[in-house]
């Protein structure tokens, strides 16, 4: 591949299809990704509904619900649920523009991770468009807090995601992990991490109409200090790696890749959405620049020490 192509927007080269059950709706969904040069970039098309009300852009301003998943809705109140794993895979594969068709309201959960999406999209290849790829370059910290939880974006010469979680009294405990999103790191360290839930919450969530398609095939089930799945974990800290997977998908709803360091403690979809809202309300904290121009402008920028931003967090809190 010509090195210059990495500075162009890309779409998927060949159509790909998936079929699976929705985690929350329990419905069997057929999903297709098709090449697109549409100005909307990444967008969903509900094939079970008529045009033009069936198109939903993959954007932070369309996020309508963040309880246990990230859901999008358009102005006609047509929605698509649980988009975070697919969005995460699209980010990892460098896809900026794609038409996503589905015959129901939810993205299939597959095995609970993003590995099937990511591997299939990468194998399909990319077609490069006659448009410069842009990125959101973080220049000043953007911070949101919620009790003892927080999420922030800070300047960094390369995209990085760091997450810490804490579930005392469970098999999860306290975990932290950090991934630099370059090369094959996403595929080697993040893509295969599965979603998880707690046995004590299953019946209540089902009564609320959620996790109707949940099973040990597509989620890790934690019961106190035990993991119920007979095969166990894919890696010891699979839980926090999945939180990183989710964060990557949520942040890709910014509309362009975020060139900075995402750092979060006990964050979920709700706090990620608040971070995107704060990002767009503080436009002096970042610049939207073509990737090539941004690399040139910030080539000598050193990543500031995270401790400096913790001090700012204390003042905010």
Backbone torsions as a table, in degrees:
resi	resn	phi	psi	omega
1	UNK	NA	132.2	174.1
2	UNK	-61.1	130.1	-176.8
3	UNK	-58.2	-28.0	-178.3
4	UNK	-67.5	-23.1	-178.3
5	UNK	-63.7	-26.6	-178.2
6	UNK	-65.6	-15.3	179.6
7	UNK	-91.8	4.4	178.1
8	UNK	-106.9	147.8	171.7
9	UNK	-62.3	155.7	-176.6
10	UNK	-137.7	151.6	170.5
11	UNK	-122.9	170.2	178.0
12	UNK	-70.3	140.3	-175.1
13	UNK	-75.7	-42.3	-178.1
14	UNK	-125.5	145.2	176.4
15	UNK	-62.4	145.8	174.7
16	UNK	-133.9	154.3	-177.6
17	UNK	-134.1	153.2	178.6
18	UNK	-138.5	156.9	171.5
19	UNK	-141.3	136.4	-179.0
20	UNK	-174.6	180.0	-177.1
21	UNK	-96.1	145.3	174.1
22	UNK	-77.8	133.2	-177.3
23	UNK	-58.3	-44.8	-173.8
24	UNK	-94.9	-38.7	-179.3
25	UNK	-80.6	-26.2	-176.9
26	UNK	75.3	4.9	-178.5
27	UNK	-85.0	145.0	173.1
28	UNK	-78.8	125.3	-173.5
29	UNK	-122.1	135.9	170.6
30	UNK	-99.8	130.7	-174.0
31	UNK	-128.2	133.7	177.8
32	UNK	-131.7	138.2	173.7
33	UNK	-110.3	128.4	-175.9
34	UNK	-127.5	146.9	177.8
35	UNK	-56.9	144.9	-177.3
36	UNK	-153.2	144.0	171.7
37	UNK	-117.7	17.9	-177.9
38	UNK	-62.9	140.7	-178.3
39	UNK	-62.3	-19.4	-179.2
40	UNK	-74.2	-8.1	178.9
41	UNK	74.3	-113.6	178.0
42	UNK	-93.9	123.6	179.6
43	UNK	-149.3	153.8	-177.5
44	UNK	-104.6	145.2	177.0
45	UNK	-128.0	113.5	176.6
46	UNK	-78.6	102.1	-176.4
47	UNK	-71.2	-13.7	178.5
48	UNK	-84.9	0.1	-179.1
49	UNK	-128.1	155.2	-176.6
50	UNK	-78.0	154.6	171.2
51	UNK	-74.8	153.2	1.3
52	UNK	-95.3	9.9	-174.1
53	UNK	-78.8	-5.4	-169.6
54	UNK	-96.4	9.8	-178.6
55	UNK	-104.0	129.5	-179.1
56	UNK	-129.8	118.7	179.0
57	UNK	-76.1	141.9	178.3
58	UNK	-81.4	86.6	-176.0
59	UNK	-144.4	151.2	179.1
60	UNK	-58.0	-33.0	-177.9
61	UNK	-76.2	-5.8	174.4
62	UNK	-100.6	1.3	179.0
63	UNK	-67.1	122.4	-175.3
64	UNK	-114.2	-16.8	-179.9
65	UNK	-158.8	141.6	-178.5
66	UNK	-131.4	20.6	179.1
67	UNK	-81.8	104.1	178.9
68	UNK	72.2	-7.5	176.5
69	UNK	-164.3	170.3	176.9
70	UNK	-105.1	118.8	-177.1
71	UNK	-115.9	144.8	-179.9
72	UNK	-117.2	148.5	174.5
73	UNK	-141.5	148.2	176.5
74	UNK	-98.6	-172.9	-176.4
75	UNK	-67.5	-15.7	178.0
76	UNK	-93.6	6.7	-178.4
77	UNK	65.6	23.5	171.9
78	UNK	-86.1	132.2	-171.6
79	UNK	-125.9	162.8	170.2
80	UNK	-136.9	131.3	-171.9
81	UNK	-105.1	155.5	170.2
82	UNK	57.5	58.4	-175.8
83	UNK	-90.2	-10.2	-166.2
84	UNK	-64.6	-37.6	-177.7
85	UNK	-70.1	-42.1	178.1
86	UNK	-66.3	-42.6	177.7
87	UNK	-61.5	-38.1	178.1
88	UNK	-61.8	-44.9	179.3
89	UNK	-65.6	-38.5	178.6
90	UNK	-64.1	-40.2	175.6
91	UNK	-60.4	-49.0	-176.2
92	UNK	-60.7	-32.1	-177.7
93	UNK	-90.9	-0.3	177.2
94	UNK	70.8	33.7	-179.8
95	UNK	-94.9	121.6	-178.7
96	UNK	-101.5	-25.1	-174.4
97	UNK	-139.8	124.5	179.2
98	UNK	-162.8	144.4	175.5
99	UNK	-97.1	120.6	-177.0
100	UNK	-109.9	109.3	-178.8
101	UNK	-101.8	136.2	176.5
102	UNK	-146.1	151.7	-174.6
103	UNK	-102.3	25.8	178.7
104	UNK	-164.8	-171.3	-170.0
105	UNK	-90.5	1.0	-172.5
106	UNK	-143.0	143.7	174.3
107	UNK	-71.7	133.7	178.7
108	UNK	-58.0	144.4	-178.1
109	UNK	-82.4	-18.1	-178.2
110	UNK	54.7	-123.1	-179.1
111	UNK	-96.3	10.7	179.9
112	UNK	93.5	-4.3	177.7
113	UNK	-118.6	-166.2	177.0
114	UNK	-110.6	7.2	-169.8
115	UNK	-65.7	-38.3	-179.8
116	UNK	-66.7	-44.7	177.0
117	UNK	-60.7	-50.3	-173.6
118	UNK	-64.0	-45.1	-178.8
119	UNK	-67.1	-40.8	-179.0
120	UNK	-66.7	-43.6	179.1
121	UNK	-64.9	-42.7	179.4
122	UNK	-64.6	-39.6	179.5
123	UNK	-66.7	-29.4	178.6
124	UNK	-70.2	-24.7	178.6
125	UNK	84.1	175.8	-177.4
126	UNK	-123.0	148.5	168.3
127	UNK	-114.2	131.3	-175.9
128	UNK	-91.9	138.9	-174.9
129	UNK	-99.2	162.2	179.1
130	UNK	-85.6	59.8	-179.8
131	UNK	-154.2	140.1	-178.6
132	UNK	-71.1	136.6	174.7
133	UNK	-78.1	130.0	-179.3
134	UNK	-108.5	158.9	175.5
135	UNK	-139.7	154.5	175.0
136	UNK	-91.4	108.8	-176.5
137	UNK	-93.5	113.5	-179.4
138	UNK	-74.4	126.8	-179.8
139	UNK	-114.0	-26.2	176.4
140	UNK	-136.4	150.5	-176.5
141	UNK	-62.2	141.7	174.2
142	UNK	-120.5	123.4	-169.4
143	UNK	-131.2	137.6	169.1
144	UNK	-131.6	145.7	179.1
145	UNK	-131.7	157.9	177.6
146	UNK	-155.7	96.0	-172.6
147	UNK	64.3	-126.2	178.5
148	UNK	-91.0	4.5	179.0
149	UNK	-92.5	150.1	174.3
150	UNK	-156.0	160.0	173.5
151	UNK	-146.3	141.9	-179.8
152	UNK	-147.7	157.1	172.3
153	UNK	-118.9	129.7	179.3
154	UNK	-129.9	158.4	-178.8
155	UNK	-60.4	142.9	176.0
156	UNK	-158.0	145.4	179.9
157	UNK	-73.1	-19.6	177.5
158	UNK	-135.5	151.7	178.0
159	UNK	-67.9	134.3	179.8
160	UNK	-144.2	145.9	175.8
161	UNK	-126.0	127.0	176.2
162	UNK	-125.5	131.6	179.9
163	UNK	-136.8	144.7	173.2
164	UNK	-128.7	138.5	178.6
165	UNK	-131.4	160.1	-178.3
166	UNK	-150.2	111.2	177.1
167	UNK	-126.4	78.2	-176.4
168	UNK	-61.1	146.9	177.9
169	UNK	78.2	10.2	179.2
170	UNK	-126.4	173.3	177.8
171	UNK	-65.2	-14.3	-178.0
172	UNK	-81.9	-51.6	-177.9
173	UNK	65.4	-145.1	178.6
174	UNK	-103.7	130.5	-179.7
175	UNK	-140.7	141.8	172.3
176	UNK	-133.5	146.1	176.7
177	UNK	-154.9	152.3	-178.8
178	UNK	-138.1	136.8	-178.2
179	UNK	-133.5	128.6	171.3
180	UNK	-86.0	124.0	-172.1
181	UNK	-87.1	71.7	177.6
182	UNK	-136.3	156.7	178.2
183	UNK	56.3	-135.3	-178.1
184	UNK	-97.8	15.8	-175.9
185	UNK	-57.4	-40.4	179.8
186	UNK	-60.0	-46.0	-177.1
187	UNK	-69.1	-35.9	-176.6
188	UNK	-82.2	-25.5	-170.0
189	UNK	-122.4	-16.7	-170.6
190	UNK	-126.8	-44.3	-166.2
191	UNK	-53.7	-35.3	-172.2
192	UNK	-88.7	-0.9	-176.8
193	UNK	-75.6	126.2	-173.4
194	UNK	-92.0	155.4	173.3
195	UNK	-66.9	162.4	-176.8
196	UNK	-144.4	160.2	178.9
197	UNK	-151.7	178.4	-173.7
198	UNK	-118.1	133.8	-178.0
199	UNK	-57.2	-34.3	-177.4
200	UNK	-67.8	-15.8	-176.9
201	UNK	-105.1	-8.8	-170.4
202	UNK	-58.2	-52.0	-174.6
203	UNK	-64.8	-41.1	179.4
204	UNK	-63.5	-43.2	179.7
205	UNK	-65.3	-39.1	178.4
206	UNK	-63.8	-38.9	177.5
207	UNK	-64.7	-26.8	177.8
208	UNK	-83.2	0.7	-179.7
209	UNK	84.9	13.5	-179.7
210	UNK	-103.7	170.3	179.1
211	UNK	43.0	36.9	179.9
212	UNK	-65.8	-24.4	179.1
213	UNK	-106.7	9.7	-178.6
214	UNK	-72.1	142.7	178.1
215	UNK	-160.3	173.9	177.1
216	UNK	-70.8	-7.0	176.2
217	UNK	-80.5	-27.9	-174.2
218	UNK	-126.0	15.9	177.6
219	UNK	-160.1	153.7	170.6
220	UNK	-88.2	129.8	178.3
221	UNK	-107.8	122.7	-178.7
222	UNK	-104.7	126.7	177.5
223	UNK	-122.8	95.1	-176.5
224	UNK	61.9	-122.4	-178.6
225	UNK	-88.8	7.3	-175.6
226	UNK	-117.3	148.9	168.9
227	UNK	-98.3	120.6	-173.2
228	UNK	-71.7	-35.9	-177.2
229	UNK	-55.2	128.3	-176.1
230	UNK	-64.3	-29.1	-179.0
231	UNK	-81.1	-7.7	179.5
232	UNK	72.9	-156.7	-177.8
233	UNK	-92.3	152.3	176.2
234	UNK	-76.0	-28.4	174.8
235	UNK	-155.5	153.3	-170.7
236	UNK	-55.7	-42.7	-178.3
237	UNK	-103.1	41.1	-179.0
238	UNK	-59.5	-31.3	-177.1
239	UNK	-62.5	-52.0	-178.2
240	UNK	-70.8	-29.9	176.4
241	UNK	-64.5	-35.7	177.2
242	UNK	-67.9	-36.6	176.3
243	UNK	-60.1	-36.2	176.6
244	UNK	-67.3	-43.0	176.9
245	UNK	-56.3	-47.6	179.2
246	UNK	-61.3	-45.0	-177.9
247	UNK	-61.3	-39.4	178.7
248	UNK	-61.9	-44.5	179.1
249	UNK	-65.6	-43.3	179.2
250	UNK	-63.0	-43.6	-176.3
251	UNK	-71.3	-22.1	178.2
252	UNK	-71.6	-11.5	173.2
253	UNK	-72.6	-1.8	173.8
254	UNK	-64.5	-19.6	178.9
255	UNK	103.0	-18.7	176.2
256	UNK	-149.4	159.2	175.1
257	UNK	-59.4	140.7	177.5
258	UNK	-93.3	119.4	179.5
259	UNK	-96.1	92.4	-177.9
260	UNK	-177.6	-172.1	179.9
261	UNK	-111.5	114.4	173.9
262	UNK	-87.2	125.7	-179.8
263	UNK	-132.6	127.4	-175.3
264	UNK	-143.6	149.2	175.5
265	UNK	-125.0	117.6	178.2
266	UNK	58.6	31.4	-178.7
267	UNK	-87.1	156.2	175.2
268	UNK	-139.9	-162.6	-176.6
269	UNK	-60.5	-38.7	-178.1
270	UNK	-63.0	-47.9	-179.0
271	UNK	-68.6	-34.0	176.0
272	UNK	-62.2	-40.4	177.8
273	UNK	-66.2	-40.9	177.2
274	UNK	-62.4	-34.9	178.2
275	UNK	-66.3	-40.8	177.2
276	UNK	-65.9	-40.4	176.9
277	UNK	-61.8	-42.2	178.7
278	UNK	-66.3	-39.8	178.4
279	UNK	-55.9	-47.6	-177.0
280	UNK	-77.7	-15.4	175.0
281	UNK	-86.9	-13.1	179.8
282	UNK	-120.4	64.7	-173.7
283	UNK	-69.6	-11.5	174.4
284	UNK	-76.6	-8.5	-177.6
285	UNK	-88.5	-5.2	-176.3
286	UNK	-153.2	166.3	176.9
287	UNK	-130.9	137.8	172.9
288	UNK	-95.0	110.8	-173.8
289	UNK	-133.8	148.9	170.0
290	UNK	-54.2	143.1	-175.5
291	UNK	-54.0	-43.7	-178.0
292	UNK	-64.4	-43.3	179.8
293	UNK	-66.0	-40.9	179.3
294	UNK	-63.6	-42.0	177.9
295	UNK	-60.5	-39.3	179.8
296	UNK	-70.2	-42.4	-176.4
297	UNK	-69.1	-37.9	-174.5
298	UNK	-107.2	20.3	-175.6
299	UNK	-58.4	-35.6	-175.7
300	UNK	-100.9	8.1	-177.8
301	UNK	-75.0	128.2	176.1
302	UNK	-90.9	141.6	176.0
303	UNK	-67.9	127.0	179.0
304	UNK	-69.9	154.2	-178.0
305	UNK	-69.7	136.5	-176.9
306	UNK	-62.1	-31.1	-179.1
307	UNK	-56.7	-34.0	179.3
308	UNK	-59.9	-39.0	-176.7
309	UNK	-78.4	-27.1	173.2
310	UNK	-63.5	-36.1	176.1
311	UNK	-63.1	-39.0	177.2
312	UNK	-67.1	-36.2	177.7
313	UNK	-60.5	-41.4	-179.8
314	UNK	-62.0	-37.9	179.8
315	UNK	-71.6	-34.1	177.8
316	UNK	-69.3	-43.6	-177.1
317	UNK	-72.2	NA	NA
